[in-house]
Amino acid sequence: MSRITTHVLDTSRGRPAAGVAVALERETEGGWIAAGRGTTDADGRVKDLMEAGAEVEAATYRLTFETGAYFAALGVESFYPRVVVVFSTSAGEHYHVPVLVNPFGYSTYRGS
């Protein structure tokens, strides 16, 4: 399993949000660089966001969730075309960053 994982729950439907594209980036002195990507599964999870064996560095990471495309595919009008979550890490730990979404809002937290 990836050292950084996520899942997306659609609180307006009371179920996991399947099919949400997610990009993971790490901040460097030169800007943001790709660190992984994936799409949420039927359970709303992305378990293999980073390549197998990739370690988390002490750094700032950014997760971008394509929520606008998700709601558009459901035929639902939404306000946020994407949700961007920026967080800091320590080396070697596991980080689970869930996102709760609805067409007009979102929240996030550090999960376990």
Residue pairs with C-beta under 8 A, 6 or more apart in sequence:
1 47
1 48
2 36
2 46
2 47
2 48
2 49
2 50
2 54
3 50
3 54
3 55
3 56
3 93
3 94
3 95
4 24
4 35
4 36
4 49
4 50
4 56
4 61
4 63
4 89
4 94
4 95
4 96
4 97
5 45
5 46
5 47
5 49
5 94
5 95
5 96
5 97
6 22
6 40
6 45
6 46
6 49
6 63
6 65
6 96
6 97
6 98
6 99
7 16
7 40
7 43
7 44
7 45
7 46
7 96
7 98
7 99
7 111
8 16
8 17
8 20
8 22
8 40
8 44
8 65
8 67
8 70
8 98
8 99
8 100
8 101
9 15
9 16
9 17
9 44
9 98
9 99
9 100
9 101
10 16
10 17
10 44
10 70
10 101
10 102
11 100
11 101
11 102
12 76
12 101
12 102
12 103
15 44
16 40
16 42
16 43
16 44
16 45
17 40
17 44
17 67
17 70
17 101
18 40
18 41
18 42
18 43
18 44
19 39
19 40
19 70
19 73
20 39
20 40
20 44
20 65
20 66
20 67
20 69
20 70
21 37
21 38
21 39
21 65
21 66
21 69
22 37
22 38
22 39
22 40
22 46
22 49
22 63
22 64
22 65
22 66
23 34
23 36
23 37
23 63
23 64
24 34
24 35
24 36
24 37
24 49
24 50
24 61
24 62
24 63
25 32
25 33
25 34
25 35
25 61
25 62
25 64
26 32
26 33
26 35
26 57
26 59
26 60
26 61
26 62
27 59
27 60
27 61
27 62
28 59
32 62
35 50
35 54
35 61
36 49
36 50
36 51
36 54
37 49
38 46
38 48
38 49
39 46
40 46
41 47
50 56
55 91
55 92
56 89
56 90
56 91
56 92
56 93
56 94
56 95
57 89
57 91
58 89
58 90
58 91
59 88
59 89
60 86
60 87
60 88
60 89
61 86
61 87
61 88
61 89
61 95
62 84
62 85
62 86
62 87
63 84
63 85
63 87
63 97
63 99
64 82
64 83
64 84
65 82
65 83
65 84
65 85
65 99
65 101
66 81
66 82
67 78
67 80
67 81
67 82
67 83
67 101
67 106
68 78
68 80
68 81
68 82
69 81
70 101
71 77
71 78
71 103
72 78
76 103
77 103
78 103
78 104
79 103
79 104
79 105
80 104
80 105
80 106
83 99
83 101
83 106
83 108
85 97
85 99
85 108
87 95
87 97
87 110
89 95
95 110
96 110
96 111
96 112
97 108
97 109
97 110
97 111
98 108
98 109
98 111
99 106
99 107
99 108
100 106
100 107
100 108
